[in-house]
Amino acid sequence: MEYSEKVIEHFMCPQNCGRIANPDVSYAYGDPGCGDAVIFFMKVQDNIIEDISYLIYGCSAAVASASMASVLVKGRTLADAINITEKEIEDALGGLPESKKHCSNLGAGAIKGLIKKFYSI
């Protein structure tokens, strides 16, 4: 199994990892099939994602996918960010091995759930 340089970069030095202080919303999401789990935290200002972070338990591809998802949506409007796709994350990472493509769903699914939860508060 071979990973792209971007996947390795985001696994070795994940962006936005940790918990931001006083988030407006948090959301837990997981894949029971492989055991990966993530909790995203978000601050919103004027419908723009001002800050986002996460805590994750998972393989290298899951860590890289959560990291890239956070990078891709930070600074975007909620309306734009909710449309993030697995393919967008995968492409930004320079691809994922076939057996790890499901990991991009972790980031995309969590972001969508996070924003839906924010709207329901």
GROMACS elastic network, one bead per residue, 0.5 to 0.9 nm:
[ bonds ]
;  ai    aj funct       b0    kb
    1    97     6  0.65184   500
    1    98     6  0.89780   500
    1    99     6  0.85949   500
    2    96     6  0.83174   500
    2    97     6  0.67610   500
    3     6     6  0.80518   500
    3     7     6  0.60348   500
    3     8     6  0.65871   500
    3    61     6  0.83976   500
    3    94     6  0.85806   500
    3    95     6  0.78788   500
    3    96     6  0.65370   500
    3    97     6  0.68736   500
    4     7     6  0.52773   500
    4     8     6  0.64378   500
    4     9     6  0.86399   500
    4    93     6  0.71001   500
    4    94     6  0.58253   500
    4    95     6  0.67781   500
    4    96     6  0.73921   500
    5     8     6  0.51084   500
    5     9     6  0.60199   500
    5    10     6  0.86487   500
    5    93     6  0.81214   500
    5    94     6  0.76881   500
    6    10     6  0.61228   500
    6    11     6  0.84468   500
    6    64     6  0.81943   500
    6    92     6  0.79237   500
    6    93     6  0.51256   500
    6    94     6  0.62625   500
    6    95     6  0.87692   500
    7    10     6  0.52563   500
    7    11     6  0.60465   500
    7    12     6  0.85244   500
    7    60     6  0.79157   500
    7    61     6  0.67788   500
    7    63     6  0.87995   500
    7    64     6  0.54924   500
    7    65     6  0.78425   500
    7    68     6  0.87793   500
    7    93     6  0.55010   500
    7    94     6  0.73245   500
    7    95     6  0.81422   500
    7    96     6  0.78531   500
    8    11     6  0.50786   500
    8    12     6  0.59637   500
    8    13     6  0.83002   500
    8    60     6  0.79160   500
    8    61     6  0.85394   500
    8    64     6  0.74467   500
    9    12     6  0.53146   500
    9    13     6  0.58334   500
    9    14     6  0.74491   500
    9    64     6  0.78604   500
   10    13     6  0.51774   500
   10    15     6  0.67957   500
   10    60     6  0.86962   500
   10    61     6  0.88837   500
   10    63     6  0.72919   500
   10    65     6  0.79069   500
   10    66     6  0.88644   500
   10    67     6  0.61560   500
   10    68     6  0.70220   500
   10    93     6  0.83597   500
   11    14     6  0.54482   500
   11    15     6  0.89331   500
   11    59     6  0.89956   500
   11    60     6  0.56143   500
   11    61     6  0.72425   500
   11    62     6  0.84599   500
   11    63     6  0.56708   500
   11    65     6  0.85610   500
   11    67     6  0.78419   500
   12    60     6  0.85382   500
   12    64     6  0.84161   500
   13    64     6  0.88462   500
   13    67     6  0.88491   500
   14    17     6  0.60419   500
   14    63     6  0.71153   500
   14    64     6  0.66602   500
   14    66     6  0.83642   500
   14    67     6  0.53457   500
   14    68     6  0.81882   500
   15    53     6  0.82646   500
   15    64     6  0.87782   500
   15    66     6  0.87127   500
   15    67     6  0.51653   500
   15    68     6  0.74081   500
   15    70     6  0.74077   500
   15    71     6  0.69722   500
   16    19     6  0.84414   500
   16    20     6  0.88223   500
   16    51     6  0.85993   500
   16    52     6  0.66785   500
   16    54     6  0.68617   500
   16    67     6  0.66393   500
   16    70     6  0.66743   500
   16    71     6  0.75161   500
   17    20     6  0.89373   500
   17    52     6  0.87411   500
   17    53     6  0.53891   500
   17    54     6  0.52145   500
   17    55     6  0.61894   500
   17    56     6  0.82013   500
   17    66     6  0.87075   500
   17    67     6  0.70699   500
   17    70     6  0.87954   500
   18    41     6  0.89457   500
   18    53     6  0.58487   500
   18    54     6  0.54556   500
   18    55     6  0.55262   500
   18    56     6  0.87625   500
   19    22     6  0.89651   500
   19    23     6  0.84187   500
   19    40     6  0.82052   500
   19    41     6  0.66782   500
   19    52     6  0.84821   500
   19    53     6  0.57611   500
   19    54     6  0.60350   500
   19    55     6  0.68025   500
   20    23     6  0.62189   500
   20    41     6  0.67128   500
   20    42     6  0.76909   500
   20    43     6  0.83453   500
   20    51     6  0.77413   500
   20    52     6  0.72126   500
   20    53     6  0.61921   500
   20    54     6  0.83056   500
   22    25     6  0.86551   500
   22    41     6  0.89350   500
   22    42     6  0.88924   500
   22    43     6  0.79248   500
   23    26     6  0.68999   500
   23    41     6  0.57729   500
   23    42     6  0.52788   500
   23    43     6  0.50919   500
   23    44     6  0.84324   500
   23    51     6  0.84633   500
   23    52     6  0.83654   500
   24    41     6  0.75790   500
   24    42     6  0.58879   500
   24    43     6  0.50074   500
   24    44     6  0.67522   500
   24   118     6  0.75014   500
   25    40     6  0.83266   500
   25    41     6  0.59010   500
   25    42     6  0.55734   500
   25    43     6  0.70227   500
   25    44     6  0.88003   500
   25   114     6  0.70773   500
   25   115     6  0.83899   500
   25   117     6  0.72785   500
   25   118     6  0.58899   500
   25   121     6  0.84338   500
   26    39     6  0.67341   500
   26    40     6  0.54778   500
   26    42     6  0.63943   500
   26    54     6  0.89007   500
   26   114     6  0.63890   500
   26   117     6  0.80828   500
   26   118     6  0.83022   500
   27    38     6  0.82420   500
   27    39     6  0.54151   500
   27    40     6  0.53868   500
   27    41     6  0.67463   500
   27    42     6  0.89228   500
   27   110     6  0.69229   500
   27   111     6  0.83509   500
   27   113     6  0.67443   500
   27   114     6  0.51400   500
   27   115     6  0.87984   500
   27   117     6  0.74220   500
   28    37     6  0.73443   500
   28    38     6  0.57219   500
   28    40     6  0.65115   500
   28   110     6  0.69690   500
   28   113     6  0.83762   500
   28   114     6  0.81198   500
   29    36     6  0.86649   500
   29    37     6  0.58092   500
   29    38     6  0.54382   500
   29    39     6  0.62888   500
   29    40     6  0.83016   500
   29   106     6  0.71384   500
   29   107     6  0.87451   500
   29   109     6  0.73010   500
   29   110     6  0.54345   500
   29   113     6  0.79128   500
   30    33     6  0.88795   500
   30    34     6  0.88263   500
   30    35     6  0.70465   500
   30    36     6  0.56092   500
   30    38     6  0.61366   500
   30    39     6  0.86101   500
   30   106     6  0.66796   500
   30   109     6  0.87980   500
   30   110     6  0.81053   500
   31    34     6  0.58577   500
   31    35     6  0.56065   500
   31    36     6  0.53956   500
   31    37     6  0.63873   500
   31   102     6  0.89468   500
   31   103     6  0.86660   500
   31   105     6  0.88576   500
   31   106     6  0.71492   500
   32    35     6  0.50271   500
   32    36     6  0.71459   500
   32    37     6  0.83051   500
   33    36     6  0.81962   500
   34    58     6  0.84743   500
   35    57     6  0.81120   500
   35    58     6  0.70062   500
   36    56     6  0.76421   500
   36    57     6  0.56437   500
   36    59     6  0.71219   500
   36    62     6  0.70179   500
   36   103     6  0.82686   500
   36   106     6  0.78789   500
   37    55     6  0.85313   500
   37    56     6  0.58431   500
   37    57     6  0.52736   500
   37    58     6  0.63979   500
   37    62     6  0.86428   500
   37   106     6  0.77422   500
   38    54     6  0.66839   500
   38    55     6  0.57022   500
   38    57     6  0.63052   500
   38    58     6  0.81135   500
   38    62     6  0.89109   500
   38    63     6  0.89554   500
   38    66     6  0.78656   500
   38   106     6  0.75308   500
   38   107     6  0.81751   500
   38   110     6  0.74970   500
   39    53     6  0.84306   500
   39    54     6  0.53572   500
   39    55     6  0.53319   500
   39    56     6  0.64752   500
   39   110     6  0.76637   500
   40    52     6  0.70993   500
   40    53     6  0.57061   500
   40    55     6  0.66865   500
   40    56     6  0.85872   500
   40    66     6  0.88484   500
   40    70     6  0.87545   500
   40   110     6  0.69450   500
   40   111     6  0.74489   500
   40   114     6  0.70320   500
   41    51     6  0.82120   500
   41    52     6  0.55639   500
   41    53     6  0.51937   500
   41    54     6  0.58393   500
   41    55     6  0.85891   500
   41   114     6  0.78744   500
   42    49     6  0.69416   500
   42    50     6  0.76340   500
   42    51     6  0.57114   500
   42    53     6  0.65786   500
   42    54     6  0.87212   500
   42   114     6  0.78249   500
   42   115     6  0.87004   500
   42   118     6  0.88120   500
   43    48     6  0.85386   500
   43    49     6  0.61101   500
   43    50     6  0.55088   500
   43    51     6  0.50607   500
   43    52     6  0.63795   500
   44    47     6  0.59415   500
   44    48     6  0.55036   500
   44    50     6  0.51717   500
   44    51     6  0.70262   500
   44    52     6  0.88258   500
   44    78     6  0.84214   500
   44   118     6  0.89598   500
   45    48     6  0.53461   500
   45    49     6  0.65952   500
   45    50     6  0.59056   500
   46    49     6  0.84519   500
   46    50     6  0.88405   500
   46    77     6  0.85202   500
   47    50     6  0.87001   500
   47    76     6  0.85763   500
   47    77     6  0.56277   500
   47    78     6  0.57094   500
   47    79     6  0.80284   500
   48    51     6  0.88899   500
   48    74     6  0.81162   500
   48    75     6  0.59726   500
   48    76     6  0.55680   500
   48    78     6  0.58434   500
   48    79     6  0.87724   500
   49    52     6  0.69941   500
   49    73     6  0.71016   500
   49    74     6  0.54282   500
   49    75     6  0.51123   500
   49    76     6  0.57768   500
   49    77     6  0.61623   500
   49    78     6  0.65645   500
   49    81     6  0.83776   500
   50    74     6  0.64974   500
   50    75     6  0.57702   500
   50    76     6  0.82611   500
   51    70     6  0.89662   500
   51    74     6  0.62333   500
   51    75     6  0.75902   500
   52    70     6  0.63062   500
   52    71     6  0.85488   500
   52    73     6  0.82984   500
   52    74     6  0.64101   500
   53    67     6  0.85329   500
   53    70     6  0.67406   500
   54    66     6  0.75911   500
   54    67     6  0.82025   500
   54    70     6  0.81036   500
   56    62     6  0.81227   500
   56    63     6  0.67005   500
   56    66     6  0.78502   500
   57    62     6  0.81532   500
   57    63     6  0.76903   500
   58    61     6  0.78957   500
   58    62     6  0.55552   500
   58    63     6  0.63233   500
   59    62     6  0.52504   500
   59    63     6  0.63315   500
   59    64     6  0.87009   500
   59   103     6  0.86326   500
   60    63     6  0.51493   500
   60    64     6  0.61410   500
   60    65     6  0.85284   500
   61    64     6  0.50791   500
   61    65     6  0.59941   500
   61    66     6  0.86201   500
   61    96     6  0.74824   500
   61    97     6  0.89614   500
   61   100     6  0.64853   500
   61   101     6  0.83596   500
   61   103     6  0.60916   500
   61   104     6  0.79190   500
   62    65     6  0.50283   500
   62    66     6  0.61791   500
   62    67     6  0.85064   500
   62   100     6  0.81795   500
   62   102     6  0.86489   500
   62   104     6  0.69733   500
   62   105     6  0.89252   500
   62   106     6  0.69129   500
   62   107     6  0.78647   500
   63    66     6  0.52985   500
   63    67     6  0.61395   500
   63    68     6  0.86322   500
   63   103     6  0.85411   500
   64    67     6  0.50563   500
   64    68     6  0.60823   500
   64    69     6  0.84861   500
   64    93     6  0.77828   500
   64   103     6  0.87559   500
   64   104     6  0.86964   500
   65    68     6  0.51633   500
   65    69     6  0.59850   500
   65    70     6  0.85836   500
   65    86     6  0.89908   500
   65    89     6  0.65454   500
   65    90     6  0.74568   500
   65    93     6  0.75960   500
   65   103     6  0.64271   500
   65   104     6  0.52901   500
   65   105     6  0.82495   500
   65   106     6  0.72563   500
   65   107     6  0.57771   500
   65   108     6  0.85888   500
   66    69     6  0.50609   500
   66    70     6  0.62329   500
   66    71     6  0.87021   500
   66    89     6  0.87986   500
   66   103     6  0.85603   500
   66   104     6  0.76806   500
   66   106     6  0.69760   500
   66   108     6  0.82370   500
   66   110     6  0.87203   500
   67    70     6  0.53099   500
   67    71     6  0.64106   500
   67    72     6  0.87867   500
   67   107     6  0.80765   500
   68    71     6  0.50091   500
   68    72     6  0.60727   500
   68    73     6  0.87283   500
   68    89     6  0.63932   500
   68    90     6  0.87705   500
   68    92     6  0.72921   500
   68    93     6  0.71296   500
   68   107     6  0.80273   500
   69    72     6  0.51339   500
   69    73     6  0.63410   500
   69    74     6  0.85931   500
   69    84     6  0.81251   500
   69    88     6  0.87605   500
   69    89     6  0.60936   500
   69   104     6  0.83576   500
   69   107     6  0.54639   500
   69   108     6  0.67699   500
   69   111     6  0.76957   500
   70    73     6  0.55006   500
   70    74     6  0.60077   500
   70   107     6  0.79079   500
   70   111     6  0.82932   500
   71    74     6  0.55487   500
   71    75     6  0.87230   500
   72    75     6  0.83176   500
   72    76     6  0.80008   500
   72    81     6  0.81390   500
   72    84     6  0.83259   500
   72    88     6  0.87695   500
   72    89     6  0.78246   500
   72    92     6  0.85429   500
   73    76     6  0.53137   500
   73    77     6  0.80192   500
   73    78     6  0.84663   500
   73    80     6  0.82336   500
   73    81     6  0.53830   500
   73    82     6  0.86263   500
   73    84     6  0.78389   500
   73   111     6  0.84121   500
   74    77     6  0.85664   500
   74    81     6  0.83785   500
   76    79     6  0.82339   500
   76    80     6  0.63519   500
   76    81     6  0.59694   500
   77    80     6  0.52186   500
   77    81     6  0.60237   500
   77    82     6  0.85621   500
   78    81     6  0.50280   500
   78    82     6  0.59802   500
   78    83     6  0.88065   500
   78   115     6  0.67535   500
   79    82     6  0.56891   500
   79    83     6  0.72410   500
   79   115     6  0.87860   500
   80    83     6  0.56872   500
   80    84     6  0.74698   500
   81    84     6  0.55094   500
   81   111     6  0.76205   500
   81   112     6  0.78194   500
   81   115     6  0.82034   500
   82    85     6  0.86772   500
   82   108     6  0.83752   500
   82   111     6  0.66373   500
   82   112     6  0.50135   500
   82   113     6  0.84528   500
   82   114     6  0.87399   500
   82   115     6  0.64322   500
   82   116     6  0.80995   500
   83   108     6  0.85015   500
   83   112     6  0.74152   500
   84    87     6  0.84347   500
   84    88     6  0.66081   500
   84    89     6  0.77447   500
   84   107     6  0.89817   500
   84   108     6  0.59632   500
   84   109     6  0.88064   500
   84   111     6  0.77776   500
   84   112     6  0.76785   500
   85    88     6  0.51485   500
   85    89     6  0.65653   500
   85    90     6  0.86340   500
   85   104     6  0.82505   500
   85   105     6  0.78213   500
   85   107     6  0.88283   500
   85   108     6  0.57084   500
   85   109     6  0.84512   500
   86    89     6  0.52631   500
   86    90     6  0.60707   500
   86    91     6  0.85195   500
   86   101     6  0.83555   500
   86   102     6  0.82527   500
   86   103     6  0.84212   500
   86   105     6  0.52568   500
   86   106     6  0.83395   500
   86   107     6  0.76206   500
   86   108     6  0.56938   500
   86   109     6  0.83260   500
   87    91     6  0.58359   500
   87    92     6  0.83564   500
   87    95     6  0.87901   500
   87   104     6  0.74821   500
   87   105     6  0.88121   500
   88    91     6  0.52162   500
   88    92     6  0.61165   500
   88    93     6  0.86468   500
   88   104     6  0.87185   500
   88   108     6  0.89383   500
   89    92     6  0.51501   500
   89    93     6  0.62935   500
   89    94     6  0.88233   500
   89    95     6  0.85504   500
   89   104     6  0.60605   500
   89   105     6  0.86305   500
   89   107     6  0.78359   500
   89   108     6  0.76114   500
   90    93     6  0.51388   500
   90    94     6  0.64351   500
   90    95     6  0.50085   500
   90    96     6  0.62627   500
   90   101     6  0.74640   500
   90   103     6  0.88434   500
   90   104     6  0.60449   500
   91    94     6  0.50673   500
   91    95     6  0.53619   500
   91    96     6  0.83979   500
   92    95     6  0.74093   500
   93    96     6  0.73132   500
   95    98     6  0.89971   500
   95   101     6  0.81915   500
   96    99     6  0.80169   500
   96   100     6  0.59536   500
   96   101     6  0.55510   500
   96   103     6  0.85706   500
   96   104     6  0.84612   500
   97   100     6  0.52905   500
   97   101     6  0.62825   500
   98   101     6  0.54058   500
   98   102     6  0.83902   500
   99   102     6  0.74643   500
  100   103     6  0.56031   500
  100   104     6  0.79947   500
  101   104     6  0.59534   500
  101   105     6  0.77757   500
  102   105     6  0.54209   500
  102   106     6  0.73263   500
  103   106     6  0.53191   500
  103   107     6  0.74217   500
  104   107     6  0.56291   500
  104   108     6  0.64721   500
  104   109     6  0.85051   500
  105   108     6  0.50755   500
  105   109     6  0.55272   500
  105   110     6  0.80612   500
  106   109     6  0.53769   500
  106   110     6  0.60124   500
  106   111     6  0.85755   500
  107   110     6  0.52626   500
  107   111     6  0.61446   500
  107   112     6  0.86668   500
  108   111     6  0.52397   500
  108   112     6  0.62398   500
  108   113     6  0.86272   500
  109   112     6  0.52589   500
  109   113     6  0.61576   500
  109   114     6  0.85047   500
  110   113     6  0.50872   500
  110   114     6  0.59230   500
  110   115     6  0.86154   500
  111   114     6  0.50038   500
  111   115     6  0.62374   500
  111   116     6  0.85811   500
  112   115     6  0.53566   500
  112   116     6  0.61814   500
  112   117     6  0.85832   500
  113   116     6  0.50871   500
  113   117     6  0.60283   500
  113   118     6  0.85500   500
  114   117     6  0.51701   500
  114   118     6  0.62395   500
  114   119     6  0.88414   500
  115   119     6  0.63352   500
  115   120     6  0.87175   500
  116   119     6  0.52009   500
  116   120     6  0.63721   500
  117   120     6  0.50566   500
  117   121     6  0.64752   500
  118   121     6  0.54625   500
